[in-house]
């Protein structure tokens, strides 16, 4: 049986018509979560994966992962996690990362980050794809200076 161009077009249009509602249910009805930090860190996004990078006040780095709606994901959602801290005028510090005992986040010990010009490089593999972010320390909430209080006549 020979399929004409018009028959092919009709098949494509029918497929689009019937599959569009299914695609909408798969992704369109899922509410995209906020980018508010749950752990006091910096929230970034790759595709529908959110991750929060937390710099400890006394050193250390934690990585928490969540889905598009910000529901927590296990640490195993990613692999090959590596964090490097690049300080101006100092050797790069490679943070040895491991999953927590409960398997809910990644953690590693590091020296405290105090310089806003420091770069925190976060790398991992997600769904077979390598992902690398270079994050200036000045973007982390812990490095930002508090906003001055407004007087009543400024508000």
Residue frames relative to the residue before (quaternion, step in Angstrom):
aa qw qx qy qz dx dy dz
X 1.0000 0.0000 0.0000 0.0000 0.00 0.00 0.00
X 0.2964 -0.7650 0.5530 0.1454 3.55 -0.82 1.03
X 0.2286 -0.7688 0.5841 0.1245 3.58 -0.83 1.02
X 0.3105 -0.7691 0.5356 0.1589 3.56 -0.68 1.12
X 0.6740 -0.4823 0.3709 0.4191 3.53 -1.30 0.23
X 0.6418 0.5177 -0.3302 0.4594 3.59 0.99 -0.74
X 0.6363 0.5164 -0.3273 0.4705 3.60 1.01 -0.77
X 0.6352 0.5226 -0.3249 0.4667 3.60 0.98 -0.82
X 0.6508 0.5167 -0.3074 0.4636 3.57 0.95 -0.93
X 0.6462 0.5164 -0.3160 0.4646 3.58 0.96 -0.85
X 0.6437 0.5161 -0.3212 0.4649 3.62 0.97 -0.82
X 0.6561 0.5039 -0.3115 0.4675 3.58 0.93 -0.88
X 0.6683 0.4992 -0.3072 0.4580 3.59 0.88 -0.90
X 0.6414 0.5077 -0.3236 0.4756 3.60 1.00 -0.77
X 0.6489 0.5179 -0.3179 0.4579 3.58 0.93 -0.87
X 0.6589 0.4976 -0.3099 0.4713 3.59 0.91 -0.89
X 0.6525 0.5324 -0.3107 0.4407 3.56 0.94 -0.90
X 0.7572 0.3934 -0.2183 0.4735 3.58 0.84 -0.93
X 0.7058 0.4683 -0.2792 0.4522 3.62 1.04 -0.61
X 0.5344 0.6492 -0.4089 0.3546 3.61 1.12 -0.50
X 0.6730 0.4673 -0.3361 0.4643 3.67 0.80 -0.77
X 0.6254 0.5306 -0.3480 0.4541 3.62 1.04 -0.64
X 0.6467 0.5001 -0.3207 0.4784 3.58 0.99 -0.79
X 0.6300 0.5355 -0.3397 0.4483 3.58 1.00 -0.78
X 0.6536 0.5003 -0.3180 0.4705 3.58 0.99 -0.76
X 0.6567 0.5324 -0.3186 0.4286 3.57 1.00 -0.80
X 0.8351 0.1384 -0.0489 0.5302 3.61 0.90 -0.84
X 0.6673 0.5573 -0.3119 0.3833 3.56 0.93 -0.87
X 0.7049 0.4506 -0.2756 0.4735 3.59 1.04 -0.65
X 0.5579 0.5815 -0.4010 0.4357 3.58 1.25 -0.16
X 0.3548 -0.7500 0.5211 0.2000 3.55 -0.62 1.13
X 0.3688 -0.7130 0.5502 0.2299 3.55 -0.87 0.96
X 0.4006 -0.7525 0.4805 0.2056 3.54 -0.72 1.11
X 0.6126 -0.5475 0.4205 0.3850 3.53 -1.26 0.34
X 0.4414 -0.6683 0.5246 0.2886 3.53 -1.29 0.17
X 0.3087 0.7482 -0.5182 0.2764 3.56 1.20 0.51
X 0.4622 -0.6905 0.4897 0.2641 3.55 -1.00 0.86
X 0.3090 -0.7579 0.5505 0.1646 3.56 -0.84 1.01
X 0.7867 0.3008 -0.1288 0.5235 3.58 1.15 -0.63
X 0.6216 -0.5838 0.3317 0.4035 3.60 1.23 0.36
X 0.5830 0.5988 -0.3663 0.4092 3.58 1.23 0.32
X 0.6152 -0.5010 0.4506 0.4092 3.51 -1.29 -0.56
X 0.2272 -0.7886 0.5617 0.1046 3.58 -0.71 1.11
X 0.0427 -0.7742 0.6313 -0.0147 3.54 -0.93 1.03
X 0.2328 -0.7752 0.5738 0.1251 3.55 -1.27 0.28
X 0.0257 -0.7475 0.6637 0.0113 3.52 -1.18 0.77
X 0.7860 -0.0788 -0.0410 0.6118 3.58 -0.45 1.27
X 0.7614 -0.2902 0.2275 0.5333 3.64 -0.53 -1.13
X 0.5306 0.6172 -0.4057 0.4158 3.57 1.28 0.20
X 0.1594 -0.7495 0.6356 0.0939 3.55 -0.86 1.01
X 0.0274 0.7751 -0.6307 -0.0275 3.54 -1.15 0.55
X 0.2299 -0.7654 0.5922 0.1028 3.49 -1.10 0.85
X 0.1897 -0.7685 0.6067 0.0732 3.52 -0.81 1.11
X 0.0751 -0.8057 0.5875 -0.0037 3.55 -0.68 1.14
X 0.1918 -0.7478 0.6276 0.1004 3.55 -0.88 1.04
X 0.3857 -0.7429 0.5017 0.2184 3.59 -0.65 1.11
X 0.5742 -0.6125 0.4268 0.3363 3.55 -1.07 0.75
X 0.7613 0.2885 -0.1677 0.5559 3.58 1.16 -0.59
X 0.7192 -0.3782 0.2211 0.5393 3.55 1.25 0.49
X 0.6379 0.5303 -0.4008 0.3889 3.52 -1.30 0.22
X 0.1771 -0.7597 0.6203 0.0814 3.53 -1.28 0.57
X 0.0675 -0.7671 0.6369 0.0384 3.56 -1.06 0.84
X 0.1357 -0.7700 0.6194 0.0712 3.57 -1.13 0.73
X 0.0774 -0.7871 0.6120 -0.0011 3.55 -0.78 1.11
X 0.1873 -0.8000 0.5646 0.0784 3.59 -0.90 0.93
X 0.0193 0.7821 -0.6223 0.0252 3.56 -1.16 0.72
X 0.5354 -0.6363 0.4541 0.3199 3.55 -1.25 0.43
X 0.7875 -0.3358 0.2286 0.4634 3.58 -1.32 -0.15
X 0.7264 0.3974 -0.2405 0.5065 3.59 1.05 -0.70
X 0.5085 -0.6838 0.3614 0.3785 3.56 1.44 0.17
X 0.3478 0.6869 -0.5448 0.3321 3.58 1.11 0.63
X 0.5376 -0.6521 0.4203 0.3304 3.61 -0.86 0.90
X 0.1805 -0.7518 0.6265 0.0982 3.53 -1.18 0.75
X 0.5420 -0.6121 0.4467 0.3633 3.61 -1.10 0.54
X 0.6594 -0.5135 0.3788 0.3975 3.55 -1.23 0.48
X 0.6376 0.5737 -0.3179 0.4041 3.59 1.09 -0.74
X 0.4531 0.6738 -0.4673 0.3498 3.62 1.23 -0.01
X 0.7490 0.2277 -0.1498 0.6039 3.59 1.28 -0.40
X 0.1693 -0.7624 0.6109 0.1302 3.55 -1.30 0.25
X 0.8075 0.3067 -0.2068 0.4594 3.54 -1.35 0.03
X 0.1724 0.8142 -0.5313 0.1583 3.57 0.94 0.92
X 0.0668 0.7780 -0.6212 0.0662 3.54 -0.95 0.94
X 0.0682 -0.7652 0.6395 0.0311 3.55 -1.06 0.83
X 0.0595 -0.7666 0.6392 0.0126 3.53 -0.95 0.99
X 0.1862 -0.7614 0.6113 0.1092 3.55 -1.06 0.78
X 0.1259 -0.8067 0.5772 0.0135 3.54 -0.62 1.23
X 0.0672 -0.8018 0.5933 -0.0232 3.54 -0.38 1.33
X 0.5553 -0.6207 0.4445 0.3298 3.54 -1.03 0.84
X 0.8496 0.1324 -0.1186 0.4965 3.57 -0.82 1.03
X 0.6901 0.4212 -0.2836 0.5157 3.61 1.21 0.24
X 0.5989 -0.5457 0.4370 0.3907 3.55 -1.25 0.38
X 0.5681 -0.5932 0.4487 0.3521 3.55 -1.13 0.69
X 0.2470 -0.7463 0.6007 0.1456 3.57 -1.01 0.87
X 0.1701 -0.7640 0.6160 0.0882 3.58 -0.73 1.09
X 0.2549 -0.7799 0.5602 0.1138 3.55 -0.68 1.18
X 0.3335 -0.7353 0.5579 0.1920 3.56 -0.77 1.07
X 0.1269 -0.8304 0.5422 0.0186 3.59 -0.33 1.31
X 0.0448 0.7741 -0.6310 0.0254 3.56 -1.14 0.72
X 0.5612 -0.5929 0.4546 0.3563 3.54 -1.22 0.52
X 0.5491 -0.6047 0.4632 0.3438 3.57 -1.11 0.68
X 0.6843 -0.4865 0.3439 0.4204 3.58 -1.24 0.38
X 0.7046 0.4438 -0.2554 0.4914 3.58 1.01 -0.82
X 0.4414 -0.7255 0.4329 0.3021 3.59 1.29 -0.20
X 0.5323 0.6678 -0.3901 0.3443 3.58 1.17 0.43
X 0.7965 0.0459 -0.0604 0.5999 3.63 1.22 -0.12
X 0.4361 -0.6520 0.5472 0.2922 3.55 -1.37 0.16
X 0.0387 -0.8099 0.5848 -0.0222 3.56 -1.06 0.75
X 0.0726 0.7891 -0.6085 0.0406 3.54 -1.19 0.59
X 0.4569 -0.6761 0.5110 0.2702 3.56 -1.19 0.63
X 0.1027 0.7703 -0.6248 0.0757 3.54 -1.08 0.80
X 0.5875 -0.5084 0.4656 0.4239 3.52 -1.33 0.12
X 0.6015 -0.5742 0.4137 0.3706 3.57 -1.16 0.58
X 0.3252 -0.7159 0.5846 0.2000 3.58 -1.10 0.75
X 0.0158 -0.8260 0.5621 -0.0380 3.57 -0.62 1.18
X 0.6779 0.4782 -0.2867 0.4791 3.59 1.16 -0.52
X 0.4570 -0.7181 0.4647 0.2441 3.58 -0.75 1.09
X 0.6568 0.5152 -0.3100 0.4551 3.59 1.20 -0.41
X 0.4410 0.6825 -0.4561 0.3629 3.58 1.30 -0.03
X 0.2466 -0.7467 0.6003 0.1458 3.58 -1.13 0.74
X 0.1709 -0.7507 0.6315 0.0923 3.55 -0.97 0.94
X 0.1335 -0.7983 0.5859 0.0396 3.56 -0.49 1.23
X 0.0835 -0.7888 0.6090 -0.0038 3.56 -0.67 1.18
X 0.0328 0.7963 -0.6009 0.0614 3.57 -0.77 1.05
X 0.1471 0.7622 -0.6220 0.1030 3.56 -1.12 0.74
X 0.3934 -0.6681 0.5682 0.2757 3.53 -1.35 0.13
X 0.0187 -0.7866 0.6160 -0.0387 3.55 -0.84 1.10
X 0.8379 -0.0732 -0.0130 0.5408 3.56 -0.69 1.15
X 0.7382 -0.4436 0.2132 0.4613 3.54 0.95 0.97
X 0.6621 0.4892 -0.3035 0.4798 3.61 1.26 -0.07
X 0.3916 -0.7014 0.5346 0.2626 3.61 -0.89 0.87
X 0.1083 -0.7781 0.6184 0.0206 3.55 -1.01 0.91
X 0.0160 0.7919 -0.6093 0.0371 3.58 -0.90 0.95
X 0.0312 -0.7673 0.6405 -0.0013 3.56 -0.94 0.97
X 0.1515 -0.7448 0.6407 0.1087 3.58 -1.06 0.79
X 0.0766 -0.8423 0.5321 -0.0392 3.52 -0.36 1.31
X 0.3408 -0.7284 0.5514 0.2222 3.62 -0.62 1.05
X 0.5455 -0.6487 0.4230 0.3206 3.58 -0.88 0.93
X 0.5898 0.6020 -0.3745 0.3865 3.61 1.06 -0.60
X 0.6254 0.5515 -0.3367 0.4375 3.64 1.24 -0.37
X 0.5802 0.6024 -0.3734 0.4013 3.59 1.21 -0.41
X 0.5628 -0.6237 0.4192 0.3444 3.60 -0.92 0.84
X 0.6420 0.5381 -0.3315 0.4340 3.60 1.01 -0.73
X 0.6994 0.4543 -0.2661 0.4833 3.61 1.19 -0.42
X 0.5913 0.5871 -0.3662 0.4142 3.59 1.25 -0.28
X 0.4222 -0.6859 0.5302 0.2650 3.51 -1.09 0.76
X 0.5351 -0.6361 0.4343 0.3470 3.57 -0.97 0.77
X 0.5265 -0.6137 0.4866 0.3308 3.55 -1.17 0.66
X 0.4788 -0.6529 0.4840 0.3320 3.60 -0.95 0.74
X 0.5309 -0.6251 0.4654 0.3329 3.56 -1.07 0.72
X 0.3755 -0.7158 0.5442 0.2248 3.53 -1.06 0.83
X 0.4158 -0.6754 0.5394 0.2830 3.56 -1.06 0.72
X 0.6796 -0.5199 0.3254 0.4025 3.58 -1.17 0.42
X 0.6738 0.4875 -0.3161 0.4565 3.64 1.04 -0.60
X 0.6180 0.5297 -0.3512 0.4628 3.66 1.27 -0.27
X 0.6269 0.5516 -0.3408 0.4320 3.59 1.09 -0.60
